[in-house]
């Protein structure tokens, strides 16, 4: 469980502005041991740096923030420089910047692989709309045994789209964009990391997630401005809508999402997640910048709202009876972490930080939660809300990298 976000993340991250997000000296934020300690399989964290000197590079560390090891060098910068060269961009550092639009981040259930996707671009402030002169989609799979980074050949990945591993860790699903629509492809790890089509139809898709028991895959599909949650067999066949009969009332005077990087639907479902026992699915419903959380059974029955619109955000199952979610109920876009029982009882706030939270991830034993903030800090907190503490500065996104426990 490593793909989760608190809010609809629809912003680009600029290398030129990375320094402004730092709250500690670069030397502290980019600290790494010359001879890294071995990473224990059950206590490993992956993160993407937002420190100026190592912006966009990949690191691993122990669960307490020690034993930091840099596993990529200038990876983001090299792709950006190649974009400039290949597209003959007359780069001007005063009005241009190398940027990334972050996509998915997920650990394979066996704990061996970690996958990351993003779109890297060249931003020009004079270009109307999304300001992007050129972009390149990149999908990486990193082997945790030797930290070899495999670049998967892809054409175009849907912006901000999620990725997800199959229960047997043999396939990685991602969302390719073709003719303006998201189509689900898979990377077949056993077949030399080859890319193969998986679910191709007339829906604009996102968020593929396989069930923990390996029987199903769910995803979001949009057609004719209607967004639904779908379930298909594990091989991608026999898709059905799980939310076709779910009635979601429109909100009066919706505050629109201001981002130029996403499509704007009247109501958009987002980031589905399976309960650990594979019996229920939750999904977030967005209208503008207001999120609500819904739960539905695997067969589409018992669909109901768990967290009201404007009170919820990105969510994930901590246990079969407990859900963790983000909410900016106290101040606009100031997302903090909350916990609630799946029957709607016991809602409580977990986090208290000085900046909004973006990404979160559960340890394999579900006893700890890792999250990253806009201030470039990675936090760990116990699942009961105790002992919140910073483990690393200079972090954009972070994830536990551990084998999934039953």
C-alpha positions as CSV (number, residue, x, y, z in Angstrom):
1,X,0.0,0.0,0.0
2,X,2.2,2.8,-1.2
3,X,0.4,4.7,-3.9
4,X,-1.8,6.9,-1.8
5,X,-2.3,10.7,-1.9
6,X,-4.3,12.9,0.3
7,X,-5.6,15.2,-2.4
8,X,-6.0,15.5,-6.2
9,X,-2.4,16.2,-7.0
10,X,-2.5,18.3,-10.2
11,X,0.6,20.5,-9.9
12,X,4.0,20.4,-11.5
13,X,7.2,20.5,-9.4
14,X,9.9,22.7,-10.7
15,X,13.7,22.2,-10.3
16,X,14.2,25.9,-10.5
17,X,12.0,26.4,-7.4
18,X,13.2,23.5,-5.4
19,X,15.2,25.7,-3.1
20,X,12.2,27.6,-1.9
21,X,10.6,24.5,-0.4
22,X,13.6,23.8,1.8
23,X,13.5,24.6,5.4
24,X,16.9,23.2,6.4
25,X,20.4,23.6,4.9
26,X,21.1,21.5,1.8
27,X,23.9,19.6,3.5
28,X,21.4,18.3,6.1
29,X,18.6,17.6,3.6
30,X,20.9,15.6,1.3
31,X,22.9,13.8,3.9
32,X,24.0,10.3,2.8
33,X,26.4,7.8,4.1
34,X,29.5,7.1,2.0
35,X,29.3,3.4,2.7
36,X,25.5,2.8,3.2
37,X,24.4,0.2,5.7
38,X,22.5,-2.8,4.3
39,X,18.8,-2.2,4.1
40,X,16.7,-4.7,6.1
41,X,13.9,-6.1,4.1
42,X,11.3,-5.3,6.7
43,X,12.4,-1.8,7.5
44,X,13.1,0.1,4.3
45,X,11.9,3.4,2.9
46,X,12.2,4.8,-0.6
47,X,12.0,8.5,-1.2
48,X,12.4,11.1,-4.0
49,X,14.6,14.1,-3.1
50,X,13.4,17.7,-3.3
51,X,16.8,19.1,-2.1
52,X,18.4,21.5,-4.6
53,X,21.6,19.6,-5.3
54,X,19.9,16.2,-5.7
55,X,16.4,17.2,-6.9
56,X,14.4,14.3,-8.4
57,X,17.0,11.6,-7.4
58,X,16.0,8.4,-5.7
59,X,17.1,7.3,-2.2
60,X,16.6,4.4,0.2
61,X,17.0,4.5,4.0
62,X,16.1,2.5,7.1
63,X,12.8,3.0,8.7
64,X,14.2,5.4,11.3
65,X,15.9,7.6,8.7
66,X,19.4,6.2,9.1
67,X,21.5,4.4,6.5
68,X,20.7,6.8,3.7
69,X,21.7,5.6,0.3
70,X,21.5,7.4,-3.0
71,X,20.5,5.0,-5.8
72,X,20.2,7.5,-8.7
73,X,22.4,10.4,-9.8
74,X,21.0,13.3,-11.9
75,X,18.2,11.0,-13.3
76,X,15.6,13.7,-13.5
77,X,18.1,16.3,-14.7
78,X,19.5,14.0,-17.5
79,X,16.0,13.4,-18.9
80,X,15.3,17.2,-18.8
81,X,18.5,18.0,-20.6
82,X,17.7,15.4,-23.2
83,X,14.3,16.9,-23.7
84,X,15.9,20.3,-24.3
85,X,18.4,18.9,-26.8
86,X,16.0,16.6,-28.7
87,X,13.3,19.3,-29.1
88,X,15.8,22.1,-29.8
89,X,14.6,24.2,-27.0
90,X,16.4,27.6,-26.6
91,X,16.5,27.1,-22.9
92,X,16.4,30.4,-20.9
93,X,16.8,29.8,-17.1
94,X,15.0,33.0,-16.3
95,X,11.6,32.0,-17.7
96,X,12.0,28.2,-18.1
97,X,12.4,25.3,-15.8
98,X,12.7,21.5,-15.8
99,X,9.6,20.1,-14.1
100,X,7.9,16.8,-13.3
101,X,4.2,15.9,-13.0
102,X,4.3,13.1,-10.5
103,X,2.4,9.9,-11.3
104,X,2.4,6.6,-9.4
105,X,4.6,5.0,-6.8
106,X,4.0,1.4,-5.7
107,X,5.9,-1.5,-4.1
108,X,5.4,-5.1,-5.3
109,X,3.7,-7.3,-2.8
110,X,6.8,-9.5,-2.5
111,X,8.8,-6.5,-1.6
112,X,11.4,-6.9,-4.4
113,X,10.4,-4.2,-6.8
114,X,9.4,-0.5,-6.5
115,X,7.9,1.2,-9.5
116,X,7.6,5.0,-10.2
117,X,6.1,6.9,-13.0
118,X,6.1,10.6,-13.9
119,X,6.0,13.0,-16.8
120,X,9.1,15.3,-17.1
121,X,8.7,18.5,-19.0
122,X,10.2,21.9,-19.9
123,X,8.1,24.7,-18.6
124,X,8.0,28.2,-20.3
125,X,6.1,30.9,-18.4
126,X,5.2,32.5,-21.8
127,X,3.4,29.5,-23.1
128,X,-0.3,29.6,-22.5
129,X,-2.3,26.9,-20.8
130,X,-0.1,24.3,-19.1
131,X,3.1,26.2,-19.9
132,X,4.8,23.0,-21.2
133,X,7.0,23.1,-24.3
134,X,7.9,19.5,-24.3
135,X,7.3,16.4,-22.1
136,X,8.5,12.9,-21.8
137,X,6.8,10.0,-19.9
138,X,9.1,7.8,-17.8
139,X,8.3,4.6,-16.0
140,X,11.0,3.0,-13.7
141,X,11.1,-0.3,-12.0
142,X,13.8,-0.6,-9.3
143,X,15.1,-4.0,-8.1
144,X,15.5,-4.0,-4.4
145,X,18.2,-6.7,-4.4
146,X,20.8,-4.6,-6.2
147,X,19.0,-1.2,-6.8
148,X,19.3,-1.5,-10.5
149,X,16.9,0.9,-12.2
150,X,15.1,-0.5,-15.2
151,X,13.6,2.2,-17.6
152,X,10.5,0.7,-19.2
153,X,10.0,1.9,-22.8
154,X,6.6,3.7,-22.8
155,X,5.2,6.2,-25.2
156,X,2.8,8.5,-23.3
157,X,1.6,8.0,-19.7
158,X,-1.5,9.7,-18.5
159,X,-0.6,12.7,-16.3
160,X,-0.8,12.0,-12.5
161,X,-2.1,8.5,-13.1
162,X,-1.6,5.7,-10.6
163,X,0.2,2.4,-11.1
164,X,-0.4,-0.9,-9.3
165,X,1.2,-4.3,-8.9
166,X,-0.6,-7.6,-9.3
167,X,-0.9,-9.8,-6.2
168,X,1.7,-12.2,-7.4
169,X,4.2,-9.3,-8.2
170,X,4.5,-10.5,-11.8
171,X,2.7,-7.6,-13.5
172,X,2.6,-3.8,-13.1
173,X,-0.4,-1.9,-14.4
174,X,-0.1,1.6,-15.6
175,X,-2.2,4.0,-17.6
176,X,-1.1,4.9,-21.1
177,X,-2.7,7.8,-22.9
178,X,-3.9,7.1,-26.5
179,X,-6.1,9.5,-28.4
180,X,-6.7,11.5,-25.3
181,X,-7.9,8.5,-23.3
182,X,-6.3,6.5,-20.5
183,X,-5.8,2.8,-21.5
184,X,-4.4,0.2,-19.0
185,X,-1.3,-1.6,-20.0
186,X,0.9,-3.9,-18.0
187,X,4.6,-4.5,-17.6
188,X,5.2,-8.3,-17.7
189,X,8.2,-8.7,-15.3
190,X,8.8,-12.3,-16.2
191,X,8.8,-11.6,-19.9
192,X,11.8,-9.3,-19.9
193,X,9.8,-6.4,-18.6
194,X,7.8,-6.2,-21.8
195,X,4.8,-3.9,-22.1
196,X,1.5,-5.4,-23.1
197,X,-2.1,-4.1,-23.5
198,X,-4.4,-5.1,-20.7
199,X,-7.8,-3.2,-20.7
200,X,-8.5,-1.3,-23.9
201,X,-12.0,0.2,-24.6
202,X,-13.8,3.5,-25.0
203,X,-13.4,4.6,-21.3
204,X,-10.9,7.1,-20.1
205,X,-9.3,5.1,-17.3
206,X,-7.2,5.6,-14.3
207,X,-6.2,4.0,-10.9
208,X,-5.8,0.3,-11.6
209,X,-5.5,-1.7,-8.4
210,X,-5.5,-5.5,-8.1
211,X,-7.2,-7.1,-5.1
212,X,-4.9,-8.6,-2.5
213,X,-6.4,-12.1,-3.1
214,X,-5.5,-11.7,-6.8
215,X,-9.0,-12.3,-8.2
216,X,-10.0,-8.8,-9.4
217,X,-8.7,-5.5,-10.6
218,X,-10.6,-2.2,-10.0
219,X,-10.2,1.1,-11.8
220,X,-11.9,4.3,-12.6
221,X,-13.5,4.9,-16.0
222,X,-14.9,8.1,-17.5
223,X,-17.3,8.4,-20.4
224,X,-19.6,11.1,-21.5
225,X,-18.6,13.2,-18.5
226,X,-19.7,10.4,-16.1
227,X,-17.1,8.8,-13.8
228,X,-17.6,5.2,-12.5
229,X,-15.7,2.6,-10.5
230,X,-15.2,-0.6,-12.5
231,X,-14.2,-4.2,-11.5
232,X,-12.8,-6.7,-13.9
233,X,-11.4,-10.2,-13.6
234,X,-7.7,-10.4,-12.8
235,X,-6.9,-10.9,-16.5
236,X,-8.8,-7.7,-17.4
237,X,-11.9,-9.4,-18.8
238,X,-15.6,-9.0,-17.9
239,X,-15.6,-5.5,-16.6
240,X,-18.6,-4.3,-14.7
241,X,-19.5,-1.0,-13.0
242,X,-19.7,-1.1,-9.2
243,X,-21.1,2.4,-8.9
244,X,-23.7,2.5,-11.7
245,X,-26.6,2.8,-9.2
246,X,-24.8,5.0,-6.7
247,X,-26.4,8.4,-6.5
248,X,-24.1,11.3,-5.7
249,X,-25.9,14.6,-5.4
250,X,-24.3,17.6,-7.1
251,X,-22.9,20.3,-4.8
252,X,-24.2,23.8,-5.2
253,X,-21.5,26.4,-5.8
254,X,-18.6,24.1,-6.3
255,X,-15.2,25.5,-5.8
256,X,-13.5,24.5,-9.1
257,X,-10.1,22.8,-9.3
258,X,-7.8,25.6,-10.7
259,X,-5.2,23.2,-12.2
260,X,-4.7,23.4,-16.0
261,X,-3.2,19.9,-16.0
262,X,-6.3,17.8,-15.5
263,X,-9.6,17.2,-17.1
264,X,-12.5,18.7,-15.2
265,X,-15.6,16.6,-14.8
266,X,-18.8,17.5,-12.8
267,X,-18.0,14.6,-10.5
268,X,-14.8,12.4,-10.7
269,X,-14.1,9.2,-8.9
270,X,-10.4,8.7,-7.9
271,X,-7.9,6.5,-6.2
272,X,-9.8,3.3,-5.4
273,X,-8.3,1.0,-2.7
274,X,-9.1,-2.6,-1.6
275,X,-9.7,-3.7,1.9
276,X,-7.0,-6.2,2.9
277,X,-9.5,-9.1,2.8
278,X,-10.6,-8.1,-0.7
279,X,-14.3,-7.8,0.3
280,X,-14.7,-4.0,-0.1
281,X,-13.4,-1.1,-2.1
282,X,-13.3,2.5,-1.2
283,X,-13.2,5.3,-3.7
284,X,-13.0,9.1,-3.4
285,X,-15.5,11.3,-5.2
286,X,-14.4,14.8,-6.2
287,X,-16.5,17.7,-7.2
288,X,-14.1,20.6,-7.8
289,X,-11.8,20.6,-4.8
290,X,-14.3,18.9,-2.4
291,X,-13.8,15.2,-1.7
292,X,-16.1,12.6,-0.2
293,X,-15.3,8.9,0.5
294,X,-17.5,6.0,-0.5
295,X,-17.4,2.3,0.2
296,X,-18.8,-0.5,-1.9
297,X,-18.8,-4.3,-1.7
298,X,-17.0,-6.3,-4.3
299,X,-20.3,-7.2,-6.1
300,X,-21.4,-3.5,-6.2
301,X,-23.8,-3.9,-3.3
302,X,-24.0,-1.8,-0.2
303,X,-22.5,1.4,-1.8
304,X,-22.7,4.2,0.7
305,X,-20.9,7.4,1.7
306,X,-18.5,7.1,4.6
307,X,-17.1,10.7,4.8
308,X,-19.1,13.7,3.6
309,X,-18.2,16.0,0.8
310,X,-15.7,18.6,1.9
311,X,-14.6,16.5,4.8
312,X,-12.7,13.8,3.0
313,X,-9.8,13.3,0.5
314,X,-7.4,10.6,-0.5
315,X,-8.0,7.4,1.6
316,X,-6.7,3.9,2.1
317,X,-7.6,0.8,4.2
318,X,-5.3,0.4,7.2
319,X,-7.1,-2.7,8.3
320,X,-10.4,-4.4,7.3
321,X,-12.2,-2.2,9.7
322,X,-10.1,1.0,9.7
323,X,-9.5,3.7,7.1
324,X,-7.0,6.5,7.0
325,X,-7.8,9.6,4.9
326,X,-6.8,13.2,4.3
327,X,-9.0,16.2,5.0
328,X,-8.6,20.0,4.6
329,X,-11.6,20.7,6.8
330,X,-9.7,23.1,9.0
331,X,-8.2,25.2,6.2
332,X,-8.3,25.1,2.5
333,X,-5.7,22.8,1.0
334,X,-4.1,22.1,4.4
335,X,-4.5,18.4,4.3
336,X,-4.0,16.5,7.5
337,X,-4.4,12.8,8.3
338,X,-7.5,11.3,10.0
339,X,-8.7,7.8,10.9
340,X,-12.2,6.4,10.9
341,X,-13.8,3.0,11.3
342,X,-15.4,1.5,8.2
343,X,-18.8,1.7,9.9
344,X,-18.4,5.5,10.3
345,X,-17.6,5.5,14.0
346,X,-14.5,6.5,15.8
347,X,-13.3,9.4,13.6
348,X,-10.2,11.0,14.9
349,X,-7.4,13.2,13.7
350,X,-3.9,11.7,13.6
351,X,-1.4,14.3,12.3
352,X,-0.4,17.8,13.2
353,X,2.1,19.4,10.9
354,X,2.9,22.9,9.8
355,X,2.5,22.2,6.0
356,X,0.0,20.2,4.0
357,X,0.5,16.5,3.6
358,X,0.7,14.9,0.1
359,X,1.6,11.2,0.1
360,X,1.1,8.4,2.6
361,X,2.1,4.8,3.0
362,X,1.6,2.0,5.5
363,X,4.3,-0.2,6.9
364,X,3.7,-3.9,6.1
365,X,2.6,-4.7,9.6
366,X,0.1,-1.7,9.5
367,X,1.5,-0.3,12.7
368,X,3.2,2.8,11.3
369,X,2.2,5.4,8.7
370,X,4.7,7.3,6.6
371,X,3.8,10.6,5.0
372,X,5.5,13.5,3.2
373,X,4.6,17.2,3.5
374,X,4.9,20.3,1.2
375,X,7.7,21.5,3.5
376,X,9.9,18.6,2.3
377,X,9.7,16.6,5.5
378,X,9.0,12.8,5.8
379,X,7.1,11.9,9.0
380,X,6.4,8.6,10.7
381,X,3.5,8.2,13.1
382,X,2.1,5.2,14.9
383,X,-1.2,4.0,13.5
384,X,-2.9,5.0,16.8
385,X,-1.8,8.6,16.3
386,X,1.1,8.6,18.8
387,X,4.8,9.4,18.3
388,X,4.7,11.6,15.2
389,X,8.2,12.6,14.3
390,X,10.3,13.7,11.4
391,X,12.7,11.1,10.0
392,X,14.1,13.0,7.0
393,X,14.3,16.5,5.5
394,X,14.5,17.1,1.7
395,X,11.8,14.6,0.7
396,X,9.2,15.1,-2.0
397,X,7.5,11.7,-1.9
398,X,8.2,8.6,0.2
399,X,7.0,5.0,0.5
400,X,7.7,2.0,2.6
401,X,9.5,-0.7,0.6
402,X,8.7,-3.9,2.4
403,X,7.1,-7.3,1.6
404,X,3.4,-7.3,2.2
405,X,2.3,-9.3,5.2
406,X,-0.9,-11.5,5.1
